[in-house]
Amino acid sequence: MRFLPSFLSVVMLSLIQGNIMGITMENKAKTILTLDDHNHCLTQKAKAIANTLSGFAEAQEIIKDLKSALYPHMPAAGLAAPQIGILKTVFIFSWDRSPEHLEAAMNPIFYPLGIEKNSGWEGCFSVPLALAYVPRYQNIFATYTNIDNERVTYKLQGFAARVFQHECDHLQGVENIHRSDAEVKEFTTLEEMVAFIEDIKKGDAVNYIKPEFQSKKPIRKDQKK
């Protein structure tokens, strides 16, 4: 599969990114990698953030880089560290694509709540001119270390659950079009893709469900040395 994003494609994708799973673009600080770059960061498993002071400091810098890359192009769903060339288990995500609800997640894990799955279209700037129709768990418990260095757990439903699982795939070196359960749709022109997305986005807001807080546990000081 070959992708040839033009400058016009980059600009247009930044305009429509809020309409489908977090499409992002190149930023002065960092470049969003695509599969055309043949960069190992998109296809290898990321390494966990060390539970130390230096590890937390490293994560803070990564989060700044992620936000600087994504903020100019909000609304968007999220961005993972491997997408900016950093093999660490960190991503940022928003349950409704708004910058106000953008959350940082370090060393994330999730557990499905039941077996119910919903299929939906997902876009990703790392895979230009293609979308993937992917089944995801409808409801999950998501646990991660937040920017305040607290280990938190939330119940995520609908779009939030889909985004979290999508970003976790990035940390495992998995692009959505490479999933064995994905149906991939390729586009020959950006205009064709935009028209398709316009039809999809109409029902998106129904699945914007605010995360339900479950628990919080501060990281002990002796774990941060």
N, C-alpha and C positions, 0 to 999 in steps of 0.2 A: 504494500500500500504506500503510495507516494503522496506527500503533501507539499504544495507550493504556495504558501501564503504570501500575497503581495502586500505592499505598503497600504494600499486601499483596504485590503482584507483586514489588516491589523487595526486600522482606524474604525472600520465598520464593526468589527467584533467588539471593540471597546464600547460602542454605543448600544449594542444589543445584549451585553453580558448579563444584565440583570434579568433577562427573560428566560434563561435556561441555566443550568448548573454552573455558576461562577466562572464565566469566560473572562480571562484576563489578558494582559498584553505587556509588551516591553515597557520598562520604566527606566529612567536615567540611572537609578541606583542599582537595579538588578534586571537581568533579562529572564523572561519566562521561557523555559526550555520547551522545545517541541520534539516529537519523535524523529523529526528530520535531523536534529542535532546529533543523533546517535550518542547521546550522553548517558553514561551508565547510571546516573542518578535517577533516571526515570524508570529503570528496569531492575534496580537492586534494592534489597531491603535496607531501610534506614537503621541507624544505630540509636539505642536509647540514650536519652539525656542522663548524665550521671547525677545521682542524688547527693550532690555536694555543692558547696558555695560556688566553685568555679563552673560546675555544670549548670547551675541556675543562672549564673551571669552569662554564660554562653547562650542559653535559651533566650534570655532577654534580648540579646543582640539579634538573634535570628528572628524573633517576633517583630522587632523594629523594622528589619529588612522586609519581612512579609507584608507588614502594614504599609510601608512606603511604596511597595509595588502595587498593592491592591487599592488603597484609599482613593487615588485619583480616578479610579474606574468603578467605584461603587455606584449603584447597588450590584453586589455580587455575592455568591454563596460561600466562597472560601479559597484558600490557597495553602498548599503544603510545602514544607521546606525543600523536598527533592525537586520541586518545580522551579526553584531558583538556584539549583545546583548544590544544595546542602543535604547530605545524607544523615539527617537527624530526625527523630520522631517528634516533630512539632508541626502544627498547622493552626490556621485561624479559620473560623467559620461563623456564619450568621444564620440564625434559624428563619429569618425573613428577608435576607439579602440586604438589610439596612446596616449602615455603619454604626448606628447606635447599639446594635445587638451583636457586634463583632466580638468574638471570644477567642482567646488563645488556649490551645490544648497541648500539653506536653505529656509524653508517654501515655497516650490514650489507649483505652481498651473498651470493648462493649460486649454486652450479653443480650441476645434476643429475648424479648418477652413474648413467648409463644412462637408458633411456626408460621403465622400469617405473613405473607409477603405481597408487596405491590410492585408492579412493573411501571417504569417511567423512563422518559427520555432524559439523558444526561449529556451535557456538553462540557468540553474542557479545552482550554486554549493549548494545552500540550498535544491536542489531537485536532488540528484545524480541519475545517470542511468535512467533519463527520460527527455524528451523534451516535450514542449507544442506548438501546432500550434494555434496561437492566432491572431484574427483580431484586428488591431489597426488603429486609425485615421492616414491617410497618412500625413496630414499637421496640425500643431498646433501652437498656440501662447503659449510660455512657459514663465512664470514670476517667478522669484525667487530672493532671496538676495544672492549676490555673496561674495567671500572672502574679497572683499574691502568694504563690508557693503553698497553696492549699490543695489537698487531694479531695476533689469534689465528685459527686455522683448526681446525675440528672436523668429523669425519664424523658426520652426524646420520642416524638411521634411525627408521622407524616414527613414533610419536607426536611425538617431538622434531622430526623433519623437517617434519611437518604443522604443528606450532605455529609453527616458524620461518617457513615460507612464509606462513602466515596473518597473522603480524605484519608481514611484509614487504609484504603486500598493503595493510595499513593505511597504510604509509608512502607507497604509491603512490596513495592516495585511493580504494582499492577495498574495498568491503564484500563479504563472501562471497556474499550474496544477489544481488549485481549482476554476478557473474561469468557469462560466457556459457555456461560448462560446468557451472553449478550447478543442482541440483534443489532447489527451495525448498519447505519444508513449513511452513505457517502453522497456528497454534493459536488456538482461540477462548477457551480458558481456560488458566490457568497449571497447573491440576491435570492437564489433558490433556497438557501439555508435560512435566511432571514424570514422569508415567507412561511416556511415550515414552522419555525419557532413562534411566529406570531400566532399561529393556530393553537400551539401547545400552551402558551403562557396564560391563555384566558381563564383556565381553571386552576392555576397555580396557587392563588391566594387562599383557596379553601384548605390547603394543606400547610399553611403557616400556623403552626401550633406552638405556643410558648413553652419552653422546657420547664419541667416540674422538678424543683429542687428536692433532693433526697437526703444527702448527707454532706458533711464537710469535716475534714481532718487536717489541721495544720501539720506541716512537715516538722519533725522534731529538730531542735538546733543541733544535736549531735549527729544528725543525718546530713547536715549541711557543711561539714568541715571540708 
